[in-house]
Amino acid sequence: MPGMYRKGEYDLAGCIVGVVDRANMIDGQKIKPGDIVLGLPSNGLHTNGYSLARKILFDQLKFKPTSRVPGLKRSLGEELLRVHRNYQPLLAGLPPGTIRGLAHITGGGLIDNLPRVLPKNCDAVIETRTWRIPAIFQFLQDKGKVDREEMYQVFNMGIGMVAIVAAKDAGKVARRLKAKQIGLITKGSGKTRLVFQA
């Protein structure tokens, strides 16, 4: 991570490892055309895209962590240090078999993360107008003059987790997860297709 560590510094990271019965695995194999794509909101950058964000905010714009940015309720530093949302408690409350596919929207955004769970004969068509893009991402795109497609490949753009469910379950699952319907599974070749407002 360029610019993050000085000489002699290091990072200590932890991880969680779990097990699941093979019969209960959510591996995307049950996804089919007509399924609904639900988006669970993020609360910020979620630890991804910081190299580009730092370049724009601190190198180009010369902001400081204490700077105030139009549209943000907190300082820039506080916005960038928001704690990554944990979706597990919400997801664990759903009946087994309800979710056909899950994608954690990390580095690579919707464009790279969602295809990892899609069958090779399905695409996820995402309607970007279905949720409000958080102000921090709009600011980064405008001030950094970042191409729209690159934004959706670097940042989560306000969607931290995607759940794919059968159409008949979409309404009740969306309510339980506090999620929005953001797209549809169609026949395809295992890709994410973003649809932007005209």
C-alpha positions in Angstrom: 0.0 0.0 0.0 2.0 2.9 -1.3 2.4 5.8 1.1 1.0 3.9 4.1 4.1 2.6 5.8 7.4 4.2 6.8 10.6 2.3 6.8 10.6 -0.3 9.6 6.8 -0.2 10.1 4.6 -3.2 9.5 0.9 -4.1 9.7 -0.6 -6.7 11.9 -3.9 -8.1 10.5 -6.3 -10.7 11.8 -8.9 -12.9 10.1 -11.8 -15.1 11.0 -12.1 -18.7 9.6 -15.3 -20.7 9.8 -16.8 -23.9 8.6 -20.1 -24.7 6.9 -21.8 -27.9 5.9 -21.5 -28.4 2.2 -25.3 -28.6 1.9 -25.6 -25.2 3.4 -23.0 -23.4 1.3 -24.1 -20.3 -0.6 -22.0 -20.8 -3.8 -24.2 -19.3 -6.5 -25.1 -22.5 -8.2 -28.8 -22.0 -7.6 -28.8 -18.5 -9.2 -31.0 -18.3 -12.4 -32.4 -15.7 -14.7 -35.3 -13.8 -13.1 -33.7 -13.8 -9.6 -33.5 -10.4 -7.9 -30.3 -8.6 -6.8 -30.6 -6.9 -3.4 -28.0 -4.3 -2.3 -27.2 -3.7 1.4 -25.9 -0.2 2.0 -22.4 0.5 3.0 -21.5 3.3 5.4 -18.4 4.6 3.6 -15.3 3.3 1.8 -15.2 0.1 3.8 -11.5 -0.2 3.7 -11.3 -0.2 -0.1 -10.1 2.4 -2.6 -8.0 4.3 -0.2 -5.0 4.7 -2.5 -7.1 6.6 -5.0 -9.0 8.5 -2.3 -5.8 9.6 -0.6 -4.3 10.7 -4.0 -7.4 12.9 -4.7 -8.1 14.2 -1.2 -4.6 14.7 0.2 -2.2 14.9 -2.8 -4.4 16.8 -5.4 -6.7 18.8 -3.2 -4.3 19.2 -0.3 -6.9 18.5 2.4 -6.1 17.5 5.9 -7.9 14.9 8.1 -9.6 17.8 9.9 -10.9 19.4 6.7 -14.6 19.8 6.2 -16.0 18.5 2.8 -19.3 19.8 1.4 -22.0 17.2 1.9 -20.3 15.4 4.7 -21.6 15.7 8.3 -18.2 14.8 9.9 -14.6 15.8 9.3 -12.8 14.1 6.4 -10.7 12.0 8.8 -13.8 10.8 10.6 -15.5 9.9 7.3 -12.5 8.0 6.1 -12.2 6.1 9.4 -15.8 4.9 9.6 -15.9 1.3 10.8 -16.7 -1.3 8.1 -20.3 -2.6 8.4 -20.7 -6.2 9.6 -23.5 -7.9 7.6 -23.4 -11.3 9.3 -26.0 -10.6 12.0 -28.5 -9.6 9.4 -27.8 -12.4 7.1 -27.7 -15.0 9.8 -31.4 -14.2 10.7 -32.6 -15.5 7.3 -34.0 -19.0 6.9 -31.5 -21.4 5.3 -31.7 -21.6 1.5 -33.2 -18.2 1.1 -30.1 -16.6 -0.3 -28.9 -18.0 -3.7 -25.8 -15.9 -3.9 -23.8 -13.4 -1.8 -21.1 -11.0 -2.9 -19.1 -8.8 -0.5 -18.4 -5.5 -2.5 -14.8 -4.9 -1.7 -11.9 -3.7 -3.9 -13.0 -4.3 -7.4 -16.5 -3.0 -6.7 -19.7 -4.4 -8.2 -17.9 -4.9 -11.5 -15.3 -7.5 -10.2 -16.9 -8.9 -7.1 -20.4 -9.9 -8.3 -19.2 -12.1 -11.2 -17.4 -14.4 -8.6 -20.8 -15.8 -7.5 -22.6 -15.8 -10.9 -23.1 -19.0 -13.0 -21.3 -18.8 -16.4 -24.7 -18.4 -18.1 -26.0 -15.5 -16.1 -25.4 -11.7 -15.9 -26.3 -9.3 -13.1 -27.9 -6.2 -14.6 -27.5 -3.4 -12.0 -29.6 -0.3 -12.2 -27.4 2.4 -10.6 -30.3 4.8 -10.1 -32.0 2.6 -7.6 -29.9 3.8 -4.6 -28.4 7.1 -3.5 -24.6 7.4 -4.0 -23.1 8.6 -0.7 -21.6 12.1 -0.8 -18.0 11.0 -0.3 -18.1 9.0 -3.6 -19.7 11.8 -5.6 -17.1 14.2 -4.2 -14.2 11.9 -5.2 -15.6 11.4 -8.7 -16.2 15.1 -9.3 -13.0 16.5 -7.8 -10.8 13.7 -9.0 -12.3 13.6 -12.4 -12.6 9.8 -12.2 -14.3 8.0 -15.0 -17.8 6.6 -13.9 -16.9 3.0 -14.7 -13.7 3.2 -12.7 -15.6 4.5 -9.7 -17.7 1.4 -9.7 -14.6 -0.8 -10.0 -12.6 0.8 -7.3 -15.3 1.8 -4.7 -18.4 0.1 -3.4 -20.4 3.3 -4.3 -22.8 2.8 -1.4 -23.4 -1.0 -1.7 -21.4 -3.1 0.7 -23.0 -6.5 0.2 -25.2 -8.0 -2.5 -27.7 -10.8 -1.9 -29.3 -12.7 -4.8 -32.7 -14.2 -4.1 -35.7 -15.7 -5.9 -38.2 -13.1 -7.1 -40.9 -14.5 -4.8 -38.7 -13.9 -1.7 -37.3 -10.5 -2.7 -39.8 -8.3 -0.9 -39.6 -10.0 2.5 -35.8 -10.5 2.3 -35.3 -6.8 1.4 -37.3 -5.8 4.4 -35.4 -8.1 6.8 -32.0 -7.0 5.4 -32.9 -3.3 5.1 -31.8 -3.7 1.5 -32.9 -2.2 -1.9 -33.6 -4.1 -5.1 -30.8 -2.9 -7.3 -30.9 -5.3 -10.2 -32.0 -8.5 -12.0 -30.3 -11.7 -13.0 -30.5 -12.3 -16.8 -29.1 -14.8 -19.3 -25.5 -13.9 -20.1 -21.9 -14.8 -19.6 -21.1 -14.3 -15.9 -20.7 -10.5 -15.9 -22.0 -7.4 -14.1 -23.7 -5.0 -16.5 -24.2 -1.5 -15.1 -27.1 0.6 -16.3 -26.7 4.3 -15.7 -29.3 7.1 -15.8 -29.5 8.9 -19.1 
